[in-house]
């Protein structure tokens, strides 16, 4: 059965659930994005999901720090490594939203 979420190239909370394991498929890259009218540099990386699809993910600081501590800051070494998903609800710019965190499995 087709899933329209597969058309979106970016990871969202509808793609994963807490406890899922994802795999890094590339070293990622830094990109300039605009948020609320200001440009920010974000780190974007490719992930294989449990359902067999691949998505891009913009990692938040907490996830980046946890992964860099466990797997080294050199993201080339992350390729093939796994991360555990945790979805939490938190305040984002005054609105409660579900947010994805990634933690090392090794």
Secondary structure by P-SEA (a helix, b strand, c coil): cccccccccccccccccccbbbbbcccbbbbbbbcccbbbbbbbbcccccccbbbbbbccaaaaaaaaaaccccccccccbbbbbbbbbbbcccbbbbbbbbbbcc
